[in-house]
Amino acid sequence: MAHVNLTLFDLPRINGEANRIAPVDLPVHDWYRFVLSFPPHLVREYMKKFGLNDQSLVLDPFCGTGTTIVECKKNGIPAIGIEALPMPHFASMVKTDWEIDAGNLRHHAERIAEKTAANLLENGVHDEPAKNSSDHNGLRVLPSESQRLLLKNSISPLPLHKTLVLLDAIRSDSETKFRNHELLALAKALVTTIGNLRFGPEVGLGTIKQDAPVIGSWLKNVQKMAQDLGMVSRHLIKTPVEIHQGDSRNVHLILRSKGVDGVFTSPPYPNEKDYTRTTRLEMVLLGFVRNISELRSLKKKLVRSNTRSVYKEDQDGEWVSGHREIQRIATEIERRRIEQGKTSGFERLYHRVAVLYFGGMAQHLASLRSVLIPGAFLGYVVGDQASYLRVMIRTGQLIAEIAESLGYKVESIDLFRTRLATATGEQLREEIVVLRWPG
Protein backbone atom coordinates (compact mmCIF):
# COMPACT_ATOMS: atom_id res chain seq x y z
CA MET A 1 0.00 0.00 0.00
CA ALA A 2 1.29 3.46 -0.92
CA HIS A 3 2.00 6.03 1.77
CA VAL A 4 -0.34 8.99 2.18
CA ASN A 5 1.01 11.96 0.23
CA LEU A 6 0.71 15.27 2.09
CA THR A 7 2.98 17.30 -0.19
CA LEU A 8 0.75 17.97 -3.20
CA PHE A 9 -0.95 21.02 -1.70
CA ASP A 10 0.52 23.71 0.50
CA LEU A 11 -1.06 23.67 3.97
CA PRO A 12 -2.79 27.08 3.63
CA ARG A 13 -4.75 25.68 0.71
CA ILE A 14 -6.07 22.64 2.52
CA ASN A 15 -9.05 24.32 4.17
CA GLY A 16 -9.02 27.67 2.37
CA GLU A 17 -8.57 27.82 -1.36
CA ALA A 18 -8.56 24.08 -2.08
CA ASN A 19 -12.26 23.79 -2.91
CA ARG A 20 -12.84 27.37 -4.04
CA ILE A 21 -13.66 27.94 -7.69
CA ALA A 22 -11.60 30.79 -9.15
CA PRO A 23 -13.45 33.57 -11.03
CA VAL A 24 -11.54 32.69 -14.20
CA ASP A 25 -13.07 29.18 -14.03
CA LEU A 26 -16.70 30.28 -13.65
CA PRO A 27 -17.61 30.41 -17.38
CA VAL A 28 -19.66 27.31 -18.31
CA HIS A 29 -18.89 25.57 -14.99
CA ASP A 30 -21.20 27.98 -13.18
CA TRP A 31 -24.19 27.37 -15.45
CA TYR A 32 -25.31 24.80 -12.89
CA ARG A 33 -23.20 22.97 -10.30
CA PHE A 34 -23.47 21.17 -6.97
CA VAL A 35 -22.54 23.24 -3.95
CA LEU A 36 -19.89 20.65 -3.00
CA SER A 37 -18.50 20.01 -6.50
CA PHE A 38 -14.72 19.81 -6.63
CA PRO A 39 -13.10 22.79 -8.39
CA PRO A 40 -11.92 22.86 -12.04
CA HIS A 41 -8.33 23.61 -11.05
CA LEU A 42 -8.15 20.18 -9.39
CA VAL A 43 -9.02 18.54 -12.71
CA ARG A 44 -6.33 20.53 -14.52
CA GLU A 45 -3.68 19.60 -11.96
CA TYR A 46 -4.39 15.90 -12.26
CA MET A 47 -4.74 15.91 -16.05
CA LYS A 48 -1.22 17.38 -16.11
CA LYS A 49 0.00 14.95 -13.47
CA PHE A 50 -1.42 12.01 -15.46
CA GLY A 51 0.15 13.29 -18.71
CA LEU A 52 -3.17 13.57 -20.58
CA ASN A 53 -3.61 15.63 -23.76
CA ASP A 54 -5.74 16.00 -26.89
CA GLN A 55 -4.84 12.46 -27.94
CA SER A 56 -6.11 10.98 -24.67
CA LEU A 57 -9.57 9.87 -23.55
CA VAL A 58 -10.72 10.80 -20.03
CA LEU A 59 -13.62 9.17 -18.19
CA ASP A 60 -15.62 10.52 -15.26
CA PRO A 61 -17.86 7.60 -14.20
CA PHE A 62 -19.68 9.69 -11.55
CA CYS A 63 -19.73 12.90 -13.54
CA GLY A 64 -22.43 14.81 -11.64
CA THR A 65 -22.79 18.28 -13.11
CA GLY A 66 -19.77 17.79 -15.36
CA THR A 67 -16.79 19.50 -13.76
CA THR A 68 -14.27 17.00 -15.16
CA ILE A 69 -15.94 16.78 -18.56
CA VAL A 70 -16.30 20.55 -19.01
CA GLU A 71 -12.73 21.17 -17.91
CA CYS A 72 -11.44 18.52 -20.32
CA LYS A 73 -13.38 20.13 -23.18
CA LYS A 74 -12.00 23.55 -22.21
CA ASN A 75 -8.52 22.05 -22.56
CA GLY A 76 -9.20 20.13 -25.77
CA ILE A 77 -9.14 16.68 -24.15
CA PRO A 78 -11.79 14.17 -25.36
CA ALA A 79 -13.92 12.95 -22.47
CA ILE A 80 -16.79 10.67 -21.48
CA GLY A 81 -19.12 11.10 -18.52
CA ILE A 82 -21.49 8.66 -16.85
CA GLU A 83 -24.19 9.85 -14.44
CA ALA A 84 -27.15 7.92 -13.05
CA LEU A 85 -29.38 10.83 -11.97
CA PRO A 86 -31.27 12.65 -14.74
CA MET A 87 -30.84 16.24 -13.57
CA PRO A 88 -27.02 16.29 -13.32
CA HIS A 89 -26.84 14.13 -16.45
CA PHE A 90 -28.90 16.76 -18.28
CA ALA A 91 -26.70 19.54 -16.88
CA SER A 92 -23.53 17.81 -18.10
CA MET A 93 -25.00 17.38 -21.58
CA VAL A 94 -25.98 21.05 -21.85
CA LYS A 95 -22.72 22.35 -20.37
CA THR A 96 -20.74 20.55 -23.07
CA ASP A 97 -22.98 21.70 -25.96
CA TRP A 98 -21.26 24.83 -27.28
CA GLU A 99 -22.48 24.72 -30.87
CA ILE A 100 -25.47 27.08 -30.61
CA ASP A 101 -25.18 30.73 -31.56
CA ALA A 102 -24.83 32.98 -28.50
CA GLY A 103 -26.62 35.97 -29.98
CA ASN A 104 -29.56 33.92 -31.21
CA LEU A 105 -29.86 32.22 -27.80
CA ARG A 106 -30.09 35.64 -26.13
CA HIS A 107 -32.71 36.94 -28.60
CA HIS A 108 -34.79 33.76 -28.34
CA ALA A 109 -34.83 33.93 -24.53
CA GLU A 110 -35.89 37.57 -24.63
CA ARG A 111 -38.83 36.61 -26.84
CA ILE A 112 -39.80 33.80 -24.45
CA ALA A 113 -39.56 36.25 -21.54
CA GLU A 114 -41.94 38.69 -23.24
CA LYS A 115 -44.40 35.93 -24.03
CA THR A 116 -44.30 34.62 -20.44
CA ALA A 117 -44.80 38.08 -18.95
CA ALA A 118 -47.86 38.58 -21.16
CA ASN A 119 -49.27 35.19 -20.16
CA LEU A 120 -48.79 35.99 -16.48
CA LEU A 121 -50.56 39.32 -16.80
CA GLU A 122 -53.67 37.56 -18.07
CA ASN A 123 -54.06 36.36 -14.45
CA GLY A 124 -52.94 39.69 -13.01
CA VAL A 125 -49.51 38.36 -12.02
CA HIS A 126 -46.34 40.41 -12.44
CA ASP A 127 -42.83 39.02 -12.41
CA GLU A 128 -41.66 41.83 -10.09
CA PRO A 129 -42.84 40.92 -6.57
CA ALA A 130 -43.40 44.56 -5.61
CA LYS A 131 -46.20 44.84 -8.18
CA ASN A 132 -48.16 41.82 -6.92
CA SER A 133 -50.88 41.82 -4.30
CA SER A 134 -50.93 39.17 -1.60
CA ASP A 135 -54.12 37.58 -2.93
CA HIS A 136 -54.16 35.57 -6.15
CA ASN A 137 -56.66 33.01 -7.33
CA GLY A 138 -56.30 30.32 -9.97
CA LEU A 139 -52.57 29.76 -9.51
CA ARG A 140 -51.17 26.73 -11.26
CA VAL A 141 -49.92 23.79 -9.18
CA LEU A 142 -48.06 20.54 -9.71
CA PRO A 143 -49.85 17.19 -9.94
CA SER A 144 -50.30 15.77 -6.44
CA GLU A 145 -47.89 12.84 -7.04
CA SER A 146 -45.16 15.25 -8.11
CA GLN A 147 -45.85 17.69 -5.28
CA ARG A 148 -45.39 14.91 -2.72
CA LEU A 149 -41.82 14.42 -3.89
CA LEU A 150 -40.82 17.96 -2.88
CA LEU A 151 -39.55 19.13 0.47
CA LYS A 152 -42.47 21.07 1.99
CA ASN A 153 -42.24 24.82 1.26
CA SER A 154 -39.28 24.34 -1.10
CA ILE A 155 -41.05 26.73 -3.47
CA SER A 156 -43.91 29.12 -2.64
CA PRO A 157 -47.21 29.07 -4.60
CA LEU A 158 -46.73 32.31 -6.56
CA PRO A 159 -43.16 31.60 -7.77
CA LEU A 160 -44.29 28.06 -8.61
CA HIS A 161 -47.12 29.44 -10.76
CA LYS A 162 -44.70 31.75 -12.59
CA THR A 163 -42.25 28.88 -13.12
CA LEU A 164 -44.90 26.61 -14.61
CA VAL A 165 -46.04 29.37 -17.00
CA LEU A 166 -42.42 29.97 -18.07
CA LEU A 167 -41.89 26.24 -18.57
CA ASP A 168 -44.92 26.11 -20.86
CA ALA A 169 -43.59 29.01 -22.91
CA ILE A 170 -40.17 27.35 -23.30
CA ARG A 171 -41.57 23.93 -24.20
CA SER A 172 -44.30 25.10 -26.54
CA ASP A 173 -42.02 27.27 -28.66
CA SER A 174 -41.42 25.82 -32.12
CA GLU A 175 -37.72 26.69 -32.11
CA THR A 176 -36.23 23.83 -30.10
CA LYS A 177 -32.46 24.22 -30.50
CA PHE A 178 -32.21 26.59 -27.51
CA ARG A 179 -34.61 24.67 -25.29
CA ASN A 180 -32.10 22.66 -23.25
CA HIS A 181 -29.96 25.69 -22.44
CA GLU A 182 -33.03 27.63 -21.40
CA LEU A 183 -34.24 24.77 -19.21
CA LEU A 184 -30.86 24.50 -17.50
CA ALA A 185 -30.89 28.25 -16.85
CA LEU A 186 -34.24 27.77 -15.14
CA ALA A 187 -32.93 24.84 -13.08
CA LYS A 188 -30.17 27.06 -11.72
CA ALA A 189 -32.60 29.88 -10.97
CA LEU A 190 -34.89 27.50 -9.07
CA VAL A 191 -32.23 26.61 -6.51
CA THR A 192 -30.49 30.00 -6.30
CA THR A 193 -33.20 32.67 -6.39
CA ILE A 194 -36.71 31.32 -7.03
CA GLY A 195 -37.10 28.55 -4.46
CA ASN A 196 -36.68 28.56 -0.68
CA LEU A 197 -33.90 25.99 -0.39
CA ARG A 198 -30.52 26.40 1.23
CA PHE A 199 -27.47 24.17 0.90
CA GLY A 200 -25.08 24.02 3.78
CA PRO A 201 -24.03 21.32 2.74
CA GLU A 202 -27.29 19.36 3.29
CA VAL A 203 -30.36 20.60 1.50
CA GLY A 204 -32.92 22.28 3.75
CA LEU A 205 -35.23 25.26 3.97
CA GLY A 206 -33.93 28.80 4.04
CA THR A 207 -36.02 31.96 4.14
CA ILE A 208 -39.57 31.30 2.94
CA LYS A 209 -40.17 33.88 0.22
CA GLN A 210 -43.83 34.48 -0.65
CA ASP A 211 -42.76 35.82 -4.05
CA ALA A 212 -39.64 36.00 -6.19
CA PRO A 213 -38.78 37.18 -9.71
CA VAL A 214 -38.79 34.20 -12.05
CA ILE A 215 -38.50 35.58 -15.57
CA GLY A 216 -35.80 38.07 -14.55
CA SER A 217 -33.73 35.48 -12.70
CA TRP A 218 -34.00 33.01 -15.55
CA LEU A 219 -33.19 35.56 -18.24
CA LYS A 220 -30.09 36.69 -16.35
CA ASN A 221 -28.83 33.10 -16.34
CA VAL A 222 -29.46 32.70 -20.07
CA GLN A 223 -27.63 35.94 -20.79
CA LYS A 224 -24.63 34.67 -18.80
CA MET A 225 -24.69 31.46 -20.84
CA ALA A 226 -24.67 33.49 -24.05
CA GLN A 227 -21.78 35.58 -22.77
CA ASP A 228 -19.78 32.44 -21.94
CA LEU A 229 -20.55 30.85 -25.32
CA GLY A 230 -19.22 33.98 -26.99
CA MET A 231 -15.91 33.45 -25.20
CA VAL A 232 -15.49 29.78 -26.13
CA SER A 233 -12.53 29.10 -28.41
CA ARG A 234 -13.80 27.95 -31.79
CA HIS A 235 -11.28 25.13 -32.08
CA LEU A 236 -12.50 23.57 -28.80
CA ILE A 237 -16.15 23.26 -29.86
CA LYS A 238 -15.47 20.07 -31.79
CA THR A 239 -13.58 18.35 -28.93
CA PRO A 240 -15.54 15.08 -28.65
CA VAL A 241 -17.59 14.56 -25.50
CA GLU A 242 -20.07 11.81 -24.61
CA ILE A 243 -22.44 11.86 -21.65
CA HIS A 244 -24.20 8.61 -20.75
CA GLN A 245 -26.98 8.13 -18.23
CA GLY A 246 -26.33 4.85 -16.46
CA ASP A 247 -25.17 2.88 -13.44
CA SER A 248 -21.41 3.18 -12.92
CA ARG A 249 -21.28 -0.23 -11.34
CA ASN A 250 -21.67 -1.47 -14.92
CA VAL A 251 -19.16 0.65 -16.84
CA HIS A 252 -18.26 -2.26 -19.12
CA LEU A 253 -21.86 -2.49 -20.35
CA ILE A 254 -22.09 1.26 -21.02
CA LEU A 255 -18.76 1.83 -22.76
CA ARG A 256 -18.05 -1.64 -24.17
CA SER A 257 -14.49 -1.58 -25.53
CA LYS A 258 -13.47 2.07 -25.18
CA GLY A 259 -9.77 2.74 -24.51
CA VAL A 260 -9.69 5.08 -21.52
CA ASP A 261 -6.36 6.76 -20.74
CA GLY A 262 -7.34 8.45 -17.50
CA VAL A 263 -10.13 8.69 -14.93
CA PHE A 264 -10.90 11.60 -12.64
CA THR A 265 -14.05 11.52 -10.56
CA SER A 266 -15.72 11.98 -7.19
CA PRO A 267 -18.07 9.11 -6.32
CA PRO A 268 -20.61 9.40 -3.50
CA TYR A 269 -19.21 9.22 0.02
CA PRO A 270 -20.73 6.82 2.59
CA ASN A 271 -22.25 9.82 4.35
CA GLU A 272 -26.03 9.20 4.61
CA LYS A 273 -26.54 11.93 2.02
CA ASP A 274 -29.48 11.28 -0.31
CA TYR A 275 -28.23 12.67 -3.60
CA THR A 276 -31.72 12.58 -5.10
CA ARG A 277 -32.79 15.25 -2.58
CA THR A 278 -30.04 17.66 -3.65
CA THR A 279 -31.64 18.14 -7.08
CA ARG A 280 -35.24 17.23 -6.22
CA LEU A 281 -36.86 20.62 -6.83
CA GLU A 282 -35.51 21.11 -10.33
CA MET A 283 -35.73 17.38 -11.14
CA VAL A 284 -39.48 17.41 -10.43
CA LEU A 285 -40.27 20.74 -12.07
CA LEU A 286 -38.40 19.88 -15.27
CA GLY A 287 -40.26 16.56 -15.39
CA PHE A 288 -37.38 14.14 -14.91
CA VAL A 289 -39.24 12.34 -12.12
CA ARG A 290 -43.00 12.43 -11.54
CA ASN A 291 -43.81 10.01 -8.75
CA ILE A 292 -42.43 7.76 -6.02
CA SER A 293 -42.14 4.77 -8.35
CA GLU A 294 -39.90 6.65 -10.79
CA LEU A 295 -37.80 7.99 -7.91
CA ARG A 296 -37.32 4.48 -6.51
CA SER A 297 -36.23 3.25 -9.93
CA LEU A 298 -33.58 5.99 -10.07
CA LYS A 299 -32.26 5.18 -6.61
CA LYS A 300 -31.68 1.57 -7.57
CA LYS A 301 -29.12 2.73 -10.15
CA LEU A 302 -26.94 4.42 -7.51
CA VAL A 303 -24.06 3.21 -5.38
CA ARG A 304 -25.66 2.76 -1.96
CA SER A 305 -24.40 5.66 0.16
CA ASN A 306 -27.45 6.24 2.38
CA THR A 307 -30.24 4.26 4.04
CA ARG A 308 -32.95 5.79 1.81
CA SER A 309 -31.59 3.91 -1.19
CA VAL A 310 -31.21 0.45 0.36
CA TYR A 311 -33.42 -2.40 -0.84
CA LYS A 312 -33.90 -5.96 0.38
CA GLU A 313 -32.58 -7.47 -2.84
CA ASP A 314 -29.28 -5.51 -2.78
CA GLN A 315 -26.28 -7.82 -3.01
CA ASP A 316 -23.34 -5.45 -3.51
CA GLY A 317 -22.04 -6.40 -0.07
CA GLU A 318 -20.90 -9.76 -1.41
CA TRP A 319 -18.05 -7.98 -3.18
CA VAL A 320 -16.43 -7.12 0.18
CA SER A 321 -17.58 -10.05 2.31
CA GLY A 322 -13.95 -10.98 2.94
CA HIS A 323 -12.67 -7.49 3.75
CA ARG A 324 -12.00 -7.54 7.51
CA GLU A 325 -11.95 -3.78 8.15
CA ILE A 326 -15.21 -3.12 6.33
CA GLN A 327 -16.88 -5.98 8.19
CA ARG A 328 -15.46 -4.64 11.48
CA ILE A 329 -16.90 -1.18 10.77
CA ALA A 330 -20.33 -2.65 10.02
CA THR A 331 -20.24 -4.75 13.19
CA GLU A 332 -19.22 -1.76 15.31
CA ILE A 333 -21.99 0.43 13.84
CA GLU A 334 -24.57 -2.23 14.67
CA ARG A 335 -23.13 -2.76 18.16
CA ARG A 336 -23.39 0.96 18.93
CA ARG A 337 -26.92 1.11 17.55
CA ILE A 338 -28.05 -1.67 19.87
CA GLU A 339 -26.12 -0.18 22.80
CA GLN A 340 -27.82 3.19 22.31
CA GLY A 341 -31.27 1.67 21.84
CA LYS A 342 -31.79 3.11 18.36
CA THR A 343 -34.56 1.15 16.68
CA SER A 344 -35.90 3.13 13.71
CA GLY A 345 -35.96 1.50 10.30
CA PHE A 346 -33.23 3.79 9.00
CA GLU A 347 -30.98 3.21 12.01
CA ARG A 348 -31.26 -0.55 11.55
CA LEU A 349 -29.81 -0.10 8.04
CA TYR A 350 -26.73 1.94 8.97
CA HIS A 351 -24.42 -1.04 9.23
CA ARG A 352 -25.70 -2.46 5.96
CA VAL A 353 -25.08 0.78 4.04
CA ALA A 354 -21.39 0.73 5.01
CA VAL A 355 -20.98 -2.72 3.45
CA LEU A 356 -23.15 -2.02 0.40
CA TYR A 357 -21.30 1.21 -0.36
CA PHE A 358 -17.85 -0.38 -0.51
CA GLY A 359 -19.28 -3.40 -2.30
CA GLY A 360 -20.73 -1.09 -4.95
CA MET A 361 -17.39 0.67 -5.34
CA ALA A 362 -15.66 -2.71 -5.69
CA GLN A 363 -18.14 -3.69 -8.41
CA HIS A 364 -17.47 -0.36 -10.16
CA LEU A 365 -13.70 -0.77 -10.07
CA ALA A 366 -13.96 -4.34 -11.33
CA SER A 367 -16.24 -3.27 -14.18
CA LEU A 368 -13.93 -0.42 -15.14
CA ARG A 369 -10.92 -2.62 -15.83
CA SER A 370 -12.09 -3.74 -19.27
CA VAL A 371 -12.19 -0.19 -20.70
CA LEU A 372 -8.82 1.03 -19.36
CA ILE A 373 -5.63 0.98 -21.40
CA PRO A 374 -2.55 -0.49 -19.70
CA GLY A 375 -0.90 2.24 -17.65
CA ALA A 376 -4.07 4.35 -17.26
CA PHE A 377 -4.10 6.63 -14.22
CA LEU A 378 -7.17 7.15 -12.04
CA GLY A 379 -8.01 9.80 -9.43
CA TYR A 380 -10.89 9.36 -6.96
CA VAL A 381 -11.86 12.33 -4.75
CA VAL A 382 -13.37 10.83 -1.60
CA GLY A 383 -13.90 11.82 2.02
CA ASP A 384 -13.75 10.23 5.45
CA GLN A 385 -17.04 9.74 7.25
CA ALA A 386 -17.84 9.80 10.97
CA SER A 387 -21.59 10.20 11.40
CA TYR A 388 -22.65 6.55 11.45
CA LEU A 389 -23.05 6.53 15.24
CA ARG A 390 -19.59 8.18 15.32
CA VAL A 391 -17.78 5.21 13.82
CA MET A 392 -14.88 6.47 11.72
CA ILE A 393 -14.82 5.32 8.09
CA ARG A 394 -11.53 6.00 6.27
CA THR A 395 -13.04 6.01 2.81
CA GLY A 396 -9.89 6.70 0.78
CA GLN A 397 -7.83 4.06 2.54
CA LEU A 398 -10.54 1.43 2.12
CA ILE A 399 -11.10 2.20 -1.58
CA ALA A 400 -7.34 1.97 -2.11
CA GLU A 401 -7.30 -1.47 -0.48
CA ILE A 402 -10.23 -2.67 -2.58
CA ALA A 403 -8.56 -1.37 -5.76
CA GLU A 404 -5.31 -3.12 -4.89
CA SER A 405 -7.19 -6.40 -4.39
CA LEU A 406 -8.62 -5.99 -7.91
CA GLY A 407 -5.23 -5.59 -9.55
CA TYR A 408 -4.76 -1.82 -9.49
CA LYS A 409 -1.54 -0.24 -8.25
CA VAL A 410 -2.03 2.40 -5.56
CA GLU A 411 0.25 5.32 -6.47
CA SER A 412 -0.64 7.67 -3.60
CA ILE A 413 -3.39 9.03 -1.39
CA ASP A 414 -3.15 12.83 -1.70
CA LEU A 415 -4.70 15.13 0.90
CA PHE A 416 -7.07 17.56 -0.82
CA ARG A 417 -8.47 19.35 2.22
CA THR A 418 -9.95 18.74 5.67
CA ARG A 419 -13.50 19.46 6.79
CA LEU A 420 -15.18 19.61 10.19
CA ALA A 421 -17.52 16.75 11.11
CA THR A 422 -20.67 18.33 12.56
CA ALA A 423 -21.49 15.28 14.69
CA THR A 424 -18.09 14.84 16.35
CA GLY A 425 -16.13 18.06 15.81
CA GLU A 426 -13.32 16.03 14.23
CA GLN A 427 -11.34 17.14 11.20
CA LEU A 428 -12.15 14.70 8.42
CA ARG A 429 -9.90 14.19 5.43
CA GLU A 430 -10.89 14.61 1.80
CA GLU A 431 -8.36 12.86 -0.39
CA ILE A 432 -7.53 11.94 -3.95
CA VAL A 433 -6.84 8.23 -4.23
CA VAL A 434 -4.46 7.87 -7.19
CA LEU A 435 -4.47 4.49 -8.90
CA ARG A 436 -2.79 3.00 -11.97
CA TRP A 437 -4.08 0.10 -14.03
CA PRO A 438 -1.11 -2.10 -15.01
CA GLY A 439 -3.17 -4.04 -17.56
Secondary structure, 3 states (H helix, E strand, C coil): CCCEECCCCCHHHHHCCCCCCCHHHHHHHCCCCCCCCCCHHHHHHHHHHCCCCCCCCEEECCCCCCHHHHHHHHCCCCEEEEECCHHHHHHHHHHCCCCCCHHHHHHHHHHHHHHHHHHHHCCCCCCCHHHCCCCCCCCCCCCHHHHCCCCCCCCCHHHHHHHHHHHHHHHHCCCCCCHHHHHHHHHHHHHHHHCCEEECCCEEECCCCCCCCCHHHHHHHHHHHHHHHHHCCHHHCCCCEEEEECCHHHHHHHHCCCCEEEEEECCCCCCCCCHHHHCHHHHHHCCCCCCHHHHHHHHCCCCCCCHHHCCCCCCHHHHHCCCHHHHHHHHHHHHHHHHCCCCCCCHHHHHHHHHHHHHHHHHHHHHHHHHEEEEEEEEEEEECECCCCCCCECHHHHHHHHHHHCCCEEEEEEEEEEEECCCCCCEEEEEEEEEEECC
